[in-house]
Amino acid sequence: MENIENPNQNLREKYFSKADSEGYISLGDARAEFDGRQIKNIASLLDGEEGTEPDYNLGGGLNFKGKSGNYSDMKIHIDSLEEFIERVQNHYK
């Protein structure tokens, strides 16, 4: 039987195995949730281009580590992931 991913699967469950010991996952690990957008662009939305663009800072109140200047090392806490994905989707509507 083919293993078909449930599109309604809880994001926390989906990415739990990729989280580090503190509960953070790489933005690259969740790439599929951002509709094919480049991770460097998604990372700049998470921290508002390292805090220089408050209008594009979608990470306010979310738990993340790193800076978009080094986007490949940016991580978001698994408990903040769903909210951030929602914010990004709304941003691009």
C-alpha positions in Angstrom: 0.0 0.0 0.0 1.3 3.4 -0.9 2.0 5.9 1.9 0.1 9.0 1.0 0.7 12.0 3.2 -2.3 13.4 4.9 -2.7 17.1 3.9 -4.4 17.9 7.1 -1.7 16.2 9.3 -0.8 18.4 12.2 2.4 20.3 11.4 3.8 19.6 14.8 3.5 15.9 14.2 4.8 16.2 10.6 8.0 17.9 11.6 8.6 16.6 15.2 11.2 14.1 14.0 13.2 17.0 12.4 13.3 19.1 15.6 16.5 19.4 17.6 16.7 18.8 21.4 15.2 22.3 22.0 12.3 21.9 19.6 13.7 24.0 16.7 13.6 23.0 13.1 15.5 24.4 10.1 13.4 26.6 7.8 14.7 24.4 5.0 13.2 21.3 6.6 9.7 23.0 6.2 10.4 24.2 2.7 7.3 22.4 1.3 5.0 24.5 3.4 6.1 27.8 1.7 4.7 27.1 -1.8 8.1 26.8 -3.5 9.4 30.1 -2.3 13.1 30.4 -1.6 14.2 30.0 2.0 16.3 33.1 1.9 13.1 35.1 1.2 11.1 33.3 3.9 13.9 33.8 6.4 13.9 37.6 5.7 10.2 37.6 6.5 10.8 35.8 9.8 13.1 38.5 11.2 12.3 41.5 9.0 15.6 41.3 7.1 17.5 41.2 10.4 15.2 43.8 11.9 15.7 46.5 9.3 12.2 46.2 7.7 9.5 46.2 10.4 6.7 46.1 7.7 8.0 42.7 6.6 8.7 41.3 10.1 6.3 38.4 10.3 8.2 36.7 13.1 7.0 39.1 15.9 6.0 37.0 19.0 7.3 33.8 17.5 10.2 31.7 18.8 13.1 31.5 16.3 16.9 31.5 16.2 19.3 33.0 13.8 19.3 35.9 11.4 18.2 36.0 7.8 21.7 37.1 6.8 22.7 33.5 7.4 19.3 32.0 6.4 20.6 28.5 6.0 21.1 28.4 9.8 17.8 30.0 10.8 15.5 27.8 12.9 11.9 28.2 14.1 10.5 26.5 17.1 8.1 23.7 16.2 5.3 25.4 18.3 5.6 28.6 16.2 5.8 26.9 12.8 2.1 26.8 12.0 1.5 30.4 12.9 4.5 31.5 10.8 3.3 29.5 7.8 -0.2 31.2 8.1 1.4 34.6 8.3 3.5 33.9 5.2 0.5 32.6 3.2 -1.5 35.7 4.2 1.4 38.0 3.3 1.5 36.6 -0.3 -2.3 36.7 -0.9 
